[in-house]
Each structure stands twice: as structure tokens, then as C-alpha cells.
């Protein structure tokens, strides 16, 4: 899962690459990740599975391969 915006500010205080499309995708990524974590019921933490599940959720929402 790859976010499209960077968390660094430019000299004018705006976020780098913070276009509407990128921000929408990043918000969906965060939501999918939280949903995948909420679904996790395993005994031990499995970050690879959680990221995989978040990618599946993103594809179900129509974001295609843009999250990887």
C-alpha cells in the first residue's frame, strides 16, 4: 500500500503532491487499513496480511492497483 502524498510542507506551507485525487486515495487507504486492522482476529500481529487485506478492500472500492 503506497500513499500518494508526502507529509512534508513546501515553503508556502502547502503539502507536496496534495491534489484532490491523491488526497481522496490516501484517505481511502487509511480507511481501508483501519478496516483491515479491525477485521484482524489472529493471535499474533501479521502486518503482511493486514496490508494484503487493505489492498483487497481498496480494489473492491474501485481504486485498482493504485494502492500498491
N, CA, C and O atoms as a Maestro MAE file, in Angstrom:
{
 s_m_m2io_version
 :::
 2.0.0
}

f_m_ct {
 s_m_title
 :::
 protein
 m_atom[272] {
  # First column is atom index #
  i_m_mmod_type
  r_m_x_coord
  r_m_y_coord
  r_m_z_coord
  i_m_residue_number
  s_m_chain_name
  s_m_pdb_residue_name
  s_m_pdb_atom_name
  i_m_atomic_number
  :::
  1 25 0.854 -1.157 0.000 1 A "UNK " " N  " 7
  2 3 0.000 0.000 0.000 1 A "UNK " " CA " 6
  3 2 0.900 1.220 0.000 1 A "UNK " " C  " 6
  4 15 1.786 1.347 0.845 1 A "UNK " " O  " 8
  5 25 0.674 2.110 -0.940 2 A "UNK " " N  " 7
  6 3 1.529 3.286 -1.070 2 A "UNK " " CA " 6
  7 2 0.665 4.541 -1.075 2 A "UNK " " C  " 6
  8 15 -0.254 4.670 -1.885 2 A "UNK " " O  " 8
  9 25 0.964 5.455 -0.173 3 A "UNK " " N  " 7
  10 3 0.259 6.727 -0.170 3 A "UNK " " CA " 6
  11 2 0.803 7.610 -1.277 3 A "UNK " " C  " 6
  12 15 1.963 7.478 -1.668 3 A "UNK " " O  " 8
  13 25 -0.022 8.501 -1.778 4 A "UNK " " N  " 7
  14 3 0.384 9.347 -2.893 4 A "UNK " " CA " 6
  15 2 0.889 10.720 -2.479 4 A "UNK " " C  " 6
  16 15 1.573 11.381 -3.261 4 A "UNK " " O  " 8
  17 25 0.573 11.159 -1.285 5 A "UNK " " N  " 7
  18 3 1.046 12.465 -0.837 5 A "UNK " " CA " 6
  19 2 2.209 12.295 0.125 5 A "UNK " " C  " 6
  20 15 2.416 11.224 0.696 5 A "UNK " " O  " 8
  21 25 2.945 13.349 0.287 6 A "UNK " " N  " 7
  22 3 4.081 13.349 1.206 6 A "UNK " " CA " 6
  23 2 3.720 14.204 2.409 6 A "UNK " " C  " 6
  24 15 2.942 15.151 2.287 6 A "UNK " " O  " 8
  25 25 4.270 13.884 3.553 7 A "UNK " " N  " 7
  26 3 3.976 14.630 4.763 7 A "UNK " " CA " 6
  27 2 5.006 15.716 5.020 7 A "UNK " " C  " 6
  28 15 5.333 16.014 6.168 7 A "UNK " " O  " 8
  29 25 5.507 16.295 3.965 8 A "UNK " " N  " 7
  30 3 6.414 17.422 4.105 8 A "UNK " " CA " 6
  31 2 5.727 18.651 3.525 8 A "UNK " " C  " 6
  32 15 4.959 18.542 2.570 8 A "UNK " " O  " 8
  33 25 5.992 19.787 4.083 9 A "UNK " " N  " 7
  34 3 5.376 21.025 3.613 9 A "UNK " " CA " 6
  35 2 6.367 21.794 2.749 9 A "UNK " " C  " 6
  36 15 7.576 21.747 2.976 9 A "UNK " " O  " 8
  37 25 5.845 22.492 1.771 10 A "UNK " " N  " 7
  38 3 6.689 23.360 0.960 10 A "UNK " " CA " 6
  39 2 6.901 24.675 1.714 10 A "UNK " " C  " 6
  40 15 6.352 24.864 2.799 10 A "UNK " " O  " 8
  41 25 7.671 25.555 1.158 11 A "UNK " " N  " 7
  42 3 7.965 26.819 1.834 11 A "UNK " " CA " 6
  43 2 6.708 27.637 2.113 11 A "UNK " " C  " 6
  44 15 6.658 28.395 3.082 11 A "UNK " " O  " 8
  45 25 5.681 27.482 1.252 12 A "UNK " " N  " 7
  46 3 4.453 28.249 1.466 12 A "UNK " " CA " 6
  47 2 3.483 27.539 2.416 12 A "UNK " " C  " 6
  48 15 2.381 28.032 2.655 12 A "UNK " " O  " 8
  49 25 3.888 26.386 2.957 13 A "UNK " " N  " 7
  50 3 3.070 25.678 3.925 13 A "UNK " " CA " 6
  51 2 2.112 24.656 3.339 13 A "UNK " " C  " 6
  52 15 1.420 23.962 4.084 13 A "UNK " " O  " 8
  53 25 2.060 24.550 2.001 14 A "UNK " " N  " 7
  54 3 1.157 23.578 1.395 14 A "UNK " " CA " 6
  55 2 1.813 22.201 1.346 14 A "UNK " " C  " 6
  56 15 3.038 22.091 1.298 14 A "UNK " " O  " 8
  57 25 0.998 21.161 1.359 15 A "UNK " " N  " 7
  58 3 1.543 19.811 1.276 15 A "UNK " " CA " 6
  59 2 1.979 19.511 -0.148 15 A "UNK " " C  " 6
  60 15 1.327 19.924 -1.107 15 A "UNK " " O  " 8
  61 25 3.068 18.801 -0.278 16 A "UNK " " N  " 7
  62 3 3.589 18.416 -1.579 16 A "UNK " " CA " 6
  63 2 2.696 17.340 -2.181 16 A "UNK " " C  " 6
  64 15 2.326 16.396 -1.482 16 A "UNK " " O  " 8
  65 25 2.346 17.453 -3.433 17 A "UNK " " N  " 7
  66 3 1.525 16.488 -4.164 17 A "UNK " " CA " 6
  67 2 0.117 16.346 -3.584 17 A "UNK " " C  " 6
  68 15 -0.508 15.299 -3.753 17 A "UNK " " O  " 8
  69 25 -0.392 17.367 -2.910 18 A "UNK " " N  " 7
  70 3 -1.699 17.261 -2.262 18 A "UNK " " CA " 6
  71 2 -2.819 17.654 -3.224 18 A "UNK " " C  " 6
  72 15 -3.558 18.604 -2.965 18 A "UNK " " O  " 8
  73 25 -2.942 16.931 -4.321 19 A "UNK " " N  " 7
  74 3 -4.045 17.166 -5.249 19 A "UNK " " CA " 6
  75 2 -5.295 16.484 -4.698 19 A "UNK " " C  " 6
  76 15 -5.201 15.612 -3.834 19 A "UNK " " O  " 8
  77 25 -6.445 16.876 -5.191 20 A "UNK " " N  " 7
  78 3 -7.699 16.286 -4.715 20 A "UNK " " CA " 6
  79 2 -7.700 14.769 -4.897 20 A "UNK " " C  " 6
  80 15 -8.073 14.036 -3.981 20 A "UNK " " O  " 8
  81 25 -7.283 14.292 -6.079 21 A "UNK " " N  " 7
  82 3 -7.288 12.849 -6.337 21 A "UNK " " CA " 6
  83 2 -6.358 12.106 -5.390 21 A "UNK " " C  " 6
  84 15 -6.714 11.047 -4.874 21 A "UNK " " O  " 8
  85 25 -5.177 12.649 -5.161 22 A "UNK " " N  " 7
  86 3 -4.228 11.998 -4.257 22 A "UNK " " CA " 6
  87 2 -4.742 11.974 -2.825 22 A "UNK " " C  " 6
  88 15 -4.585 10.975 -2.124 22 A "UNK " " O  " 8
  89 25 -5.352 13.065 -2.390 23 A "UNK " " N  " 7
  90 3 -5.878 13.110 -1.025 23 A "UNK " " CA " 6
  91 2 -7.038 12.141 -0.844 23 A "UNK " " C  " 6
  92 15 -7.159 11.504 0.203 23 A "UNK " " O  " 8
  93 25 -7.895 12.026 -1.860 24 A "UNK " " N  " 7
  94 3 -9.009 11.067 -1.801 24 A "UNK " " CA " 6
  95 2 -8.465 9.642 -1.707 24 A "UNK " " C  " 6
  96 15 -8.937 8.848 -0.893 24 A "UNK " " O  " 8
  97 25 -7.476 9.318 -2.536 25 A "UNK " " N  " 7
  98 3 -6.882 7.992 -2.499 25 A "UNK " " CA " 6
  99 2 -6.233 7.717 -1.148 25 A "UNK " " C  " 6
  100 15 -6.389 6.627 -0.597 25 A "UNK " " O  " 8
  101 25 -5.509 8.690 -0.613 26 A "UNK " " N  " 7
  102 3 -4.840 8.496 0.671 26 A "UNK " " CA " 6
  103 2 -5.846 8.327 1.807 26 A "UNK " " C  " 6
  104 15 -5.624 7.527 2.716 26 A "UNK " " O  " 8
  105 25 -6.942 9.069 1.763 27 A "UNK " " N  " 7
  106 3 -7.978 8.914 2.794 27 A "UNK " " CA " 6
  107 2 -8.597 7.523 2.704 27 A "UNK " " C  " 6
  108 15 -8.862 6.896 3.730 27 A "UNK " " O  " 8
  109 25 -8.830 7.031 1.476 28 A "UNK " " N  " 7
  110 3 -9.380 5.686 1.297 28 A "UNK " " CA " 6
  111 2 -8.383 4.634 1.780 28 A "UNK " " C  " 6
  112 15 -8.783 3.641 2.387 28 A "UNK " " O  " 8
  113 25 -7.088 4.838 1.517 29 A "UNK " " N  " 7
  114 3 -6.061 3.910 2.001 29 A "UNK " " CA " 6
  115 2 -6.079 3.833 3.523 29 A "UNK " " C  " 6
  116 15 -6.020 2.745 4.096 29 A "UNK " " O  " 8
  117 25 -6.159 4.974 4.167 30 A "UNK " " N  " 7
  118 3 -6.183 4.990 5.633 30 A "UNK " " CA " 6
  119 2 -7.418 4.273 6.161 30 A "UNK " " C  " 6
  120 15 -7.340 3.516 7.128 30 A "UNK " " O  " 8
  121 25 -8.545 4.513 5.527 31 A "UNK " " N  " 7
  122 3 -9.785 3.864 5.964 31 A "UNK " " CA " 6
  123 2 -9.715 2.350 5.739 31 A "UNK " " C  " 6
  124 15 -10.121 1.572 6.603 31 A "UNK " " O  " 8
  125 25 -9.200 1.937 4.582 32 A "UNK " " N  " 7
  126 3 -9.073 0.505 4.282 32 A "UNK " " CA " 6
  127 2 -8.120 -0.168 5.266 32 A "UNK " " C  " 6
  128 15 -8.373 -1.289 5.709 32 A "UNK " " O  " 8
  129 25 -7.039 0.505 5.605 33 A "UNK " " N  " 7
  130 3 -6.080 -0.055 6.562 33 A "UNK " " CA " 6
  131 2 -6.729 -0.227 7.938 33 A "UNK " " C  " 6
  132 15 -6.549 -1.255 8.590 33 A "UNK " " O  " 8
  133 25 -7.473 0.771 8.367 34 A "UNK " " N  " 7
  134 3 -8.146 0.668 9.662 34 A "UNK " " CA " 6
  135 2 -9.206 -0.435 9.636 34 A "UNK " " C  " 6
  136 15 -9.378 -1.154 10.619 34 A "UNK " " O  " 8
  137 25 -9.915 -0.567 8.516 35 A "UNK " " N  " 7
  138 3 -10.912 -1.622 8.402 35 A "UNK " " CA " 6
  139 2 -10.246 -2.992 8.444 35 A "UNK " " C  " 6
  140 15 -10.740 -3.902 9.110 35 A "UNK " " O  " 8
  141 25 -9.130 -3.146 7.740 36 A "UNK " " N  " 7
  142 3 -8.403 -4.417 7.733 36 A "UNK " " CA " 6
  143 2 -7.897 -4.752 9.131 36 A "UNK " " C  " 6
  144 15 -7.936 -5.912 9.541 36 A "UNK " " O  " 8
  145 25 -7.429 -3.762 9.857 37 A "UNK " " N  " 7
  146 3 -6.957 -3.999 11.222 37 A "UNK " " CA " 6
  147 2 -8.113 -4.406 12.134 37 A "UNK " " C  " 6
  148 15 -7.947 -5.245 13.019 37 A "UNK " " O  " 8
  149 25 -9.278 -3.811 11.917 38 A "UNK " " N  " 7
  150 3 -10.448 -4.145 12.732 38 A "UNK " " CA " 6
  151 2 -10.916 -5.572 12.469 38 A "UNK " " C  " 6
  152 15 -11.436 -6.232 13.369 38 A "UNK " " O  " 8
  153 25 -10.731 -6.051 11.234 39 A "UNK " " N  " 7
  154 3 -11.135 -7.408 10.877 39 A "UNK " " CA " 6
  155 2 -10.169 -8.460 11.413 39 A "UNK " " C  " 6
  156 15 -10.522 -9.635 11.506 39 A "UNK " " O  " 8
  157 25 -8.956 -8.046 11.764 40 A "UNK " " N  " 7
  158 3 -7.918 -8.975 12.183 40 A "UNK " " CA " 6
  159 2 -8.267 -9.598 13.528 40 A "UNK " " C  " 6
  160 15 -8.491 -8.895 14.513 40 A "UNK " " O  " 8
  161 25 -8.311 -10.921 13.554 41 A "UNK " " N  " 7
  162 3 -8.643 -11.613 14.800 41 A "UNK " " CA " 6
  163 2 -7.578 -12.644 15.167 41 A "UNK " " C  " 6
  164 15 -7.810 -13.498 16.023 41 A "UNK " " O  " 8
  165 25 -6.426 -12.567 14.532 42 A "UNK " " N  " 7
  166 3 -5.366 -13.536 14.778 42 A "UNK " " CA " 6
  167 2 -4.743 -13.381 16.150 42 A "UNK " " C  " 6
  168 15 -4.905 -12.359 16.818 42 A "UNK " " O  " 8
  169 25 -4.035 -14.408 16.551 43 A "UNK " " N  " 7
  170 3 -3.386 -14.404 17.861 43 A "UNK " " CA " 6
  171 2 -2.159 -13.503 17.847 43 A "UNK " " C  " 6
  172 15 -1.882 -12.819 18.832 43 A "UNK " " O  " 8
  173 25 -1.425 -13.498 16.745 44 A "UNK " " N  " 7
  174 3 -0.243 -12.656 16.664 44 A "UNK " " CA " 6
  175 2 -0.404 -11.642 15.538 44 A "UNK " " C  " 6
  176 15 -1.098 -11.897 14.554 44 A "UNK " " O  " 8
  177 25 0.232 -10.513 15.689 45 A "UNK " " N  " 7
  178 3 0.169 -9.420 14.718 45 A "UNK " " CA " 6
  179 2 0.776 -9.866 13.390 45 A "UNK " " C  " 6
  180 15 1.894 -10.380 13.368 45 A "UNK " " O  " 8
  181 25 0.065 -9.679 12.298 46 A "UNK " " N  " 7
  182 3 0.529 -10.092 10.979 46 A "UNK " " CA " 6
  183 2 0.419 -8.925 10.006 46 A "UNK " " C  " 6
  184 15 -0.574 -8.823 9.286 46 A "UNK " " O  " 8
  185 25 1.419 -8.037 9.968 47 A "UNK " " N  " 7
  186 3 1.333 -6.845 9.132 47 A "UNK " " CA " 6
  187 2 1.187 -7.159 7.650 47 A "UNK " " C  " 6
  188 15 0.500 -6.426 6.939 47 A "UNK " " O  " 8
  189 25 1.814 -8.226 7.163 48 A "UNK " " N  " 7
  190 3 1.697 -8.559 5.740 48 A "UNK " " CA " 6
  191 2 0.254 -8.890 5.370 48 A "UNK " " C  " 6
  192 15 -0.233 -8.469 4.321 48 A "UNK " " O  " 8
  193 25 -0.428 -9.645 6.232 49 A "UNK " " N  " 7
  194 3 -1.828 -9.978 5.956 49 A "UNK " " CA " 6
  195 2 -2.703 -8.725 6.012 49 A "UNK " " C  " 6
  196 15 -3.590 -8.552 5.177 49 A "UNK " " O  " 8
  197 25 -2.461 -7.863 6.980 50 A "UNK " " N  " 7
  198 3 -3.273 -6.659 7.109 50 A "UNK " " CA " 6
  199 2 -3.107 -5.770 5.880 50 A "UNK " " C  " 6
  200 15 -4.092 -5.236 5.370 50 A "UNK " " O  " 8
  201 25 -1.873 -5.604 5.399 51 A "UNK " " N  " 7
  202 3 -1.647 -4.806 4.189 51 A "UNK " " CA " 6
  203 2 -2.296 -5.457 2.976 51 A "UNK " " C  " 6
  204 15 -2.874 -4.766 2.137 51 A "UNK " " O  " 8
  205 25 -2.204 -6.786 2.874 52 A "UNK " " N  " 7
  206 3 -2.857 -7.502 1.783 52 A "UNK " " CA " 6
  207 2 -4.363 -7.262 1.824 52 A "UNK " " C  " 6
  208 15 -4.970 -6.955 0.798 52 A "UNK " " O  " 8
  209 25 -4.964 -7.399 2.995 53 A "UNK " " N  " 7
  210 3 -6.407 -7.224 3.136 53 A "UNK " " CA " 6
  211 2 -6.811 -5.786 2.806 53 A "UNK " " C  " 6
  212 15 -7.854 -5.568 2.189 53 A "UNK " " O  " 8
  213 25 -6.008 -4.813 3.205 54 A "UNK " " N  " 7
  214 3 -6.298 -3.420 2.877 54 A "UNK " " CA " 6
  215 2 -6.260 -3.203 1.367 54 A "UNK " " C  " 6
  216 15 -7.088 -2.465 0.833 54 A "UNK " " O  " 8
  217 25 -5.314 -3.832 0.669 55 A "UNK " " N  " 7
  218 3 -5.257 -3.733 -0.787 55 A "UNK " " CA " 6
  219 2 -6.496 -4.348 -1.431 55 A "UNK " " C  " 6
  220 15 -7.027 -3.804 -2.399 55 A "UNK " " O  " 8
  221 25 -6.957 -5.477 -0.898 56 A "UNK " " N  " 7
  222 3 -8.174 -6.115 -1.414 56 A "UNK " " CA " 6
  223 2 -9.364 -5.174 -1.236 56 A "UNK " " C  " 6
  224 15 -10.172 -5.010 -2.150 56 A "UNK " " O  " 8
  225 25 -9.467 -4.560 -0.068 57 A "UNK " " N  " 7
  226 3 -10.563 -3.620 0.188 57 A "UNK " " CA " 6
  227 2 -10.504 -2.458 -0.798 57 A "UNK " " C  " 6
  228 15 -11.534 -2.055 -1.339 57 A "UNK " " O  " 8
  229 25 -9.319 -1.921 -1.036 58 A "UNK " " N  " 7
  230 3 -9.177 -0.805 -1.982 58 A "UNK " " CA " 6
  231 2 -9.634 -1.214 -3.380 58 A "UNK " " C  " 6
  232 15 -10.311 -0.445 -4.061 58 A "UNK " " O  " 8
  233 25 -9.266 -2.420 -3.810 59 A "UNK " " N  " 7
  234 3 -9.705 -2.889 -5.134 59 A "UNK " " CA " 6
  235 2 -11.220 -3.042 -5.170 59 A "UNK " " C  " 6
  236 15 -11.854 -2.730 -6.178 59 A "UNK " " O  " 8
  237 25 -11.803 -3.524 -4.065 60 A "UNK " " N  " 7
  238 3 -13.263 -3.652 -4.001 60 A "UNK " " CA " 6
  239 2 -13.935 -2.285 -4.124 60 A "UNK " " C  " 6
  240 15 -15.037 -2.187 -4.663 60 A "UNK " " O  " 8
  241 25 -13.295 -1.250 -3.640 61 A "UNK " " N  " 7
  242 3 -13.830 0.102 -3.725 61 A "UNK " " CA " 6
  243 2 -13.533 0.768 -5.065 61 A "UNK " " C  " 6
  244 15 -13.926 1.915 -5.282 61 A "UNK " " O  " 8
  245 25 -12.837 0.056 -5.977 62 A "UNK " " N  " 7
  246 3 -12.585 0.574 -7.310 62 A "UNK " " CA " 6
  247 2 -11.313 1.380 -7.472 62 A "UNK " " C  " 6
  248 15 -11.177 2.123 -8.444 62 A "UNK " " O  " 8
  249 25 -10.378 1.250 -6.541 63 A "UNK " " N  " 7
  250 3 -9.130 2.000 -6.656 63 A "UNK " " CA " 6
  251 2 -8.066 1.236 -7.436 63 A "UNK " " C  " 6
  252 15 -6.982 1.770 -7.671 63 A "UNK " " O  " 8
  253 25 -8.345 0.023 -7.836 64 A "UNK " " N  " 7
  254 3 -7.427 -0.741 -8.679 64 A "UNK " " CA " 6
  255 2 -6.069 -0.928 -8.069 64 A "UNK " " C  " 6
  256 15 -5.939 -1.138 -6.863 64 A "UNK " " O  " 8
  257 25 -5.048 -0.850 -8.910 65 A "UNK " " N  " 7
  258 3 -3.697 -1.130 -8.454 65 A "UNK " " CA " 6
  259 2 -2.971 0.120 -7.962 65 A "UNK " " C  " 6
  260 15 -1.766 0.071 -7.713 65 A "UNK " " O  " 8
  261 25 -3.665 1.210 -7.821 66 A "UNK " " N  " 7
  262 3 -3.030 2.449 -7.394 66 A "UNK " " CA " 6
  263 2 -2.584 2.478 -5.962 66 A "UNK " " C  " 6
  264 15 -1.942 3.440 -5.540 66 A "UNK " " O  " 8
  265 25 -2.905 1.445 -5.188 67 A "UNK " " N  " 7
  266 3 -2.546 1.454 -3.781 67 A "UNK " " CA " 6
  267 2 -1.251 0.727 -3.512 67 A "UNK " " C  " 6
  268 15 -0.710 0.843 -2.412 67 A "UNK " " O  " 8
  269 25 -0.741 -0.005 -4.450 68 A "UNK " " N  " 7
  270 3 0.461 -0.813 -4.221 68 A "UNK " " CA " 6
  271 2 1.706 -0.048 -4.551 68 A "UNK " " C  " 6
  272 15 2.810 -0.578 -4.416 68 A "UNK " " O  " 8
  :::
 }
 m_bond[271] {
  # First column is bond index #
  i_m_from
  i_m_to
  i_m_order
  :::
  1 1 2 1
  2 2 3 1
  3 3 4 2
  4 3 5 1
  5 5 6 1
  6 6 7 1
  7 7 8 2
  8 7 9 1
  9 9 10 1
  10 10 11 1
  11 11 12 2
  12 11 13 1
  13 13 14 1
  14 14 15 1
  15 15 16 2
  16 15 17 1
  17 17 18 1
  18 18 19 1
  19 19 20 2
  20 19 21 1
  21 21 22 1
  22 22 23 1
  23 23 24 2
  24 23 25 1
  25 25 26 1
  26 26 27 1
  27 27 28 2
  28 27 29 1
  29 29 30 1
  30 30 31 1
  31 31 32 2
  32 31 33 1
  33 33 34 1
  34 34 35 1
  35 35 36 2
  36 35 37 1
  37 37 38 1
  38 38 39 1
  39 39 40 2
  40 39 41 1
  41 41 42 1
  42 42 43 1
  43 43 44 2
  44 43 45 1
  45 45 46 1
  46 46 47 1
  47 47 48 2
  48 47 49 1
  49 49 50 1
  50 50 51 1
  51 51 52 2
  52 51 53 1
  53 53 54 1
  54 54 55 1
  55 55 56 2
  56 55 57 1
  57 57 58 1
  58 58 59 1
  59 59 60 2
  60 59 61 1
  61 61 62 1
  62 62 63 1
  63 63 64 2
  64 63 65 1
  65 65 66 1
  66 66 67 1
  67 67 68 2
  68 67 69 1
  69 69 70 1
  70 70 71 1
  71 71 72 2
  72 71 73 1
  73 73 74 1
  74 74 75 1
  75 75 76 2
  76 75 77 1
  77 77 78 1
  78 78 79 1
  79 79 80 2
  80 79 81 1
  81 81 82 1
  82 82 83 1
  83 83 84 2
  84 83 85 1
  85 85 86 1
  86 86 87 1
  87 87 88 2
  88 87 89 1
  89 89 90 1
  90 90 91 1
  91 91 92 2
  92 91 93 1
  93 93 94 1
  94 94 95 1
  95 95 96 2
  96 95 97 1
  97 97 98 1
  98 98 99 1
  99 99 100 2
  100 99 101 1
  101 101 102 1
  102 102 103 1
  103 103 104 2
  104 103 105 1
  105 105 106 1
  106 106 107 1
  107 107 108 2
  108 107 109 1
  109 109 110 1
  110 110 111 1
  111 111 112 2
  112 111 113 1
  113 113 114 1
  114 114 115 1
  115 115 116 2
  116 115 117 1
  117 117 118 1
  118 118 119 1
  119 119 120 2
  120 119 121 1
  121 121 122 1
  122 122 123 1
  123 123 124 2
  124 123 125 1
  125 125 126 1
  126 126 127 1
  127 127 128 2
  128 127 129 1
  129 129 130 1
  130 130 131 1
  131 131 132 2
  132 131 133 1
  133 133 134 1
  134 134 135 1
  135 135 136 2
  136 135 137 1
  137 137 138 1
  138 138 139 1
  139 139 140 2
  140 139 141 1
  141 141 142 1
  142 142 143 1
  143 143 144 2
  144 143 145 1
  145 145 146 1
  146 146 147 1
  147 147 148 2
  148 147 149 1
  149 149 150 1
  150 150 151 1
  151 151 152 2
  152 151 153 1
  153 153 154 1
  154 154 155 1
  155 155 156 2
  156 155 157 1
  157 157 158 1
  158 158 159 1
  159 159 160 2
  160 159 161 1
  161 161 162 1
  162 162 163 1
  163 163 164 2
  164 163 165 1
  165 165 166 1
  166 166 167 1
  167 167 168 2
  168 167 169 1
  169 169 170 1
  170 170 171 1
  171 171 172 2
  172 171 173 1
  173 173 174 1
  174 174 175 1
  175 175 176 2
  176 175 177 1
  177 177 178 1
  178 178 179 1
  179 179 180 2
  180 179 181 1
  181 181 182 1
  182 182 183 1
  183 183 184 2
  184 183 185 1
  185 185 186 1
  186 186 187 1
  187 187 188 2
  188 187 189 1
  189 189 190 1
  190 190 191 1
  191 191 192 2
  192 191 193 1
  193 193 194 1
  194 194 195 1
  195 195 196 2
  196 195 197 1
  197 197 198 1
  198 198 199 1
  199 199 200 2
  200 199 201 1
  201 201 202 1
  202 202 203 1
  203 203 204 2
  204 203 205 1
  205 205 206 1
  206 206 207 1
  207 207 208 2
  208 207 209 1
  209 209 210 1
  210 210 211 1
  211 211 212 2
  212 211 213 1
  213 213 214 1
  214 214 215 1
  215 215 216 2
  216 215 217 1
  217 217 218 1
  218 218 219 1
  219 219 220 2
  220 219 221 1
  221 221 222 1
  222 222 223 1
  223 223 224 2
  224 223 225 1
  225 225 226 1
  226 226 227 1
  227 227 228 2
  228 227 229 1
  229 229 230 1
  230 230 231 1
  231 231 232 2
  232 231 233 1
  233 233 234 1
  234 234 235 1
  235 235 236 2
  236 235 237 1
  237 237 238 1
  238 238 239 1
  239 239 240 2
  240 239 241 1
  241 241 242 1
  242 242 243 1
  243 243 244 2
  244 243 245 1
  245 245 246 1
  246 246 247 1
  247 247 248 2
  248 247 249 1
  249 249 250 1
  250 250 251 1
  251 251 252 2
  252 251 253 1
  253 253 254 1
  254 254 255 1
  255 255 256 2
  256 255 257 1
  257 257 258 1
  258 258 259 1
  259 259 260 2
  260 259 261 1
  261 261 262 1
  262 262 263 1
  263 263 264 2
  264 263 265 1
  265 265 266 1
  266 266 267 1
  267 267 268 2
  268 267 269 1
  269 269 270 1
  270 270 271 1
  271 271 272 2
  :::
 }
}
